[in-house]
Amino acid sequence: MIGIEGLTALLVAKFLFFPLKGIEFYPSQLQIPYEEVRFQNSDGQSLHGWFFSGKRNLTLLYLHGNA
């Protein structure tokens, strides 16, 4: 039986996202056309992403991160 400390450590490792310092994969490695995009949020932080054009006149903005 594990104690509360062990359970907490297990949950932290399972549910928290620890981002890598660099990008390990680019869409061009799979020959997927994309465009690098950069913009600033309301706090002045620079955000970086990839834009994949589609066949419809719709855009999906997927934001991820670690709160």
Buried (B, 14 or more C-beta within 10 A) or exposed (E): EEEEEEEEEEEEEEEEEEEEEEEEEEEEEEEEEEEEEEEEEEEEEEEEBEEEEEEEEEEEEEEEEEE
